Amino acid sequence: MIQAILVFNNHGKPRLVRFYQRFPEEIQQQIVRETFHLVLKRDDNICNFLEGGSLIGGSDYKLIYRHYATLYFVFCVDSSESELGILDLIQVHYILQEVVMGGMVLETNMNEIVAQIEAQNRLEKSEGGLSAAPARAVSAVKNMNLPEIPRNINIGDLNIKVPNLSQFV
């Protein structure tokens, strides 16, 4: 059974909160914060399943999530739910986001919607996740063909001496 559906942005601001079990408002806010911190600290290369937080049932419940662009889609479920089935359900929510944005219907052509989702999936696969980005950035900087760095920069009365940066390359 699904206990909660949470959608929040990269900063933890809730965009959609649905609880299917009664919790007081302050506990709901704590659950959203705890869930955000649990999901945020996970690397993109790790699976999208983890044990529920202490506020929403601990090891009896699982958090199944997916990170799309600036949104986290998180489902809190008990052991009777299929993790892969929930990931498919999250995909449906992502499709809905492609159709409706900011309260306006953007696209109703199914072929166009599917094309956009396939393009997003290709982009995610080609990027290799955000965890590979620092290594790619370092290698790109190393492979740049830069002219020799000036040692002194004079701007009017201001004279700046540039340190030798070759030890960092």
C-alpha positions in Angstrom: 0.0 0.0 0.0 1.2 3.5 -0.8 1.5 5.5 2.4 2.6 8.9 0.9 3.5 10.6 -2.3 5.9 13.5 -2.1 7.2 15.7 -4.8 9.7 18.4 -3.9 12.3 20.5 -5.7 16.1 20.4 -5.3 15.9 22.7 -2.3 13.3 20.6 -0.4 10.3 22.8 -1.1 7.2 20.6 -1.4 5.4 20.7 -4.7 2.9 17.9 -4.0 2.3 16.2 -0.7 -0.3 13.4 -0.4 -0.5 11.2 2.8 -2.7 8.2 2.7 -2.2 7.6 6.4 -3.3 10.3 9.0 -0.4 12.3 10.4 -0.5 15.6 12.3 0.6 18.6 10.2 3.9 19.0 12.1 4.8 15.3 11.6 4.0 15.6 7.9 6.4 18.5 7.6 9.1 16.5 9.5 8.5 13.5 7.2 9.0 15.8 4.1 12.2 17.2 5.5 13.6 13.8 6.6 12.7 12.3 3.3 14.3 15.1 1.4 17.6 14.7 3.4 17.6 10.9 2.9 17.1 11.2 -0.8 19.3 14.3 -1.4 22.5 12.7 0.1 22.2 9.6 -2.2 24.5 9.5 -5.2 22.8 9.3 -8.6 24.5 6.0 -9.4 22.8 4.3 -6.4 19.5 2.4 -6.8 16.3 4.4 -6.2 15.0 2.3 -3.2 15.9 2.8 0.4 14.3 2.1 3.8 11.8 4.5 5.1 12.8 7.1 7.6 12.2 6.8 11.3 9.1 9.0 11.2 7.2 6.9 8.6 7.7 3.3 9.7 11.4 2.7 9.5 12.4 -0.6 7.9 8.8 -1.7 7.4 8.5 0.9 4.7 10.5 1.7 1.6 11.1 5.0 -0.1 11.1 4.7 -3.9 12.2 7.8 -5.7 13.2 9.3 -9.0 15.0 12.6 -9.7 13.9 14.4 -12.8 15.6 17.7 -13.6 14.6 19.9 -10.5 12.1 17.6 -8.9 12.2 14.5 -6.7 9.2 12.1 -6.9 9.1 10.0 -3.8 6.7 7.2 -2.9 6.6 5.7 0.6 5.2 2.2 0.4 5.0 -0.9 2.5 6.4 -4.3 1.6 3.3 -5.3 -0.4 4.2 -2.9 -3.3 6.6 -3.7 -6.2 9.5 -1.3 -6.4 9.6 -1.6 -10.2 5.9 -1.0 -10.4 6.2 2.2 -8.4 9.1 3.4 -10.6 6.7 2.9 -13.6 4.1 4.9 -11.7 6.6 7.7 -11.1 7.3 7.7 -14.9 3.5 8.4 -15.4 3.8 11.4 -13.1 6.7 12.6 -15.1 4.7 12.2 -18.2 1.9 14.2 -16.6 4.4 17.0 -15.9 5.2 17.1 -19.6 1.5 17.5 -20.4 0.6 20.1 -17.8 2.9 22.8 -16.5 2.0 25.7 -14.3 -1.7 24.9 -14.6 -1.7 25.0 -18.4 -1.9 22.2 -20.9 1.3 22.4 -22.9 1.0 19.3 -25.1 -1.7 16.8 -25.9 0.0 15.1 -28.9 1.0 11.6 -27.6 3.8 11.3 -30.2 5.3 14.6 -29.1 5.1 13.7 -25.4 6.8 10.3 -26.0 9.5 12.0 -28.1 10.2 14.4 -25.3 10.4 11.6 -22.7 12.7 9.6 -24.9 14.9 12.7 -25.4 15.1 13.2 -21.7 16.0 9.5 -21.1 18.8 9.7 -23.8 20.1 12.9 -22.1 20.2 11.2 -18.7 22.1 8.2 -20.1 24.5 10.3 -22.1 25.4 12.5 -19.1 26.2 9.5 -16.9 24.7 11.2 -13.9 25.8 14.3 -12.1 28.4 12.3 -10.2 30.5 12.0 -13.3 30.3 15.7 -14.0 33.3 16.8 -11.8 35.6 14.3 -13.6 34.4 15.4 -17.0 35.0 19.0 -16.1 38.5 18.4 -14.9 39.4 16.5 -18.0 37.8 19.2 -20.2 39.9 21.9 -18.6 43.1 19.8 -18.9 42.4 19.3 -22.6 41.8 23.0 -23.3 44.5 24.7 -25.4 45.0 27.8 -23.5 47.6 30.5 -24.4 50.3 31.2 -21.8 48.9 32.9 -18.7 50.2 36.5 -18.2 52.3 36.9 -15.1 51.5 40.6 -14.5 48.2 42.4 -15.2 48.2 46.2 -15.3 44.9 48.1 -15.1 45.5 51.7 -14.7 47.3 52.3 -11.4 46.5 48.7 -10.3 49.3 46.1 -10.8 48.3 42.4 -10.2 51.0 39.7 -10.0 49.5 36.3 -11.1 50.9 33.3 -9.2 52.3 30.3 -11.0 49.4 27.9 -11.4 51.3 25.0 -13.1 51.5 23.1 -9.8 47.7 22.7 -9.9 47.5 21.3 -13.5 
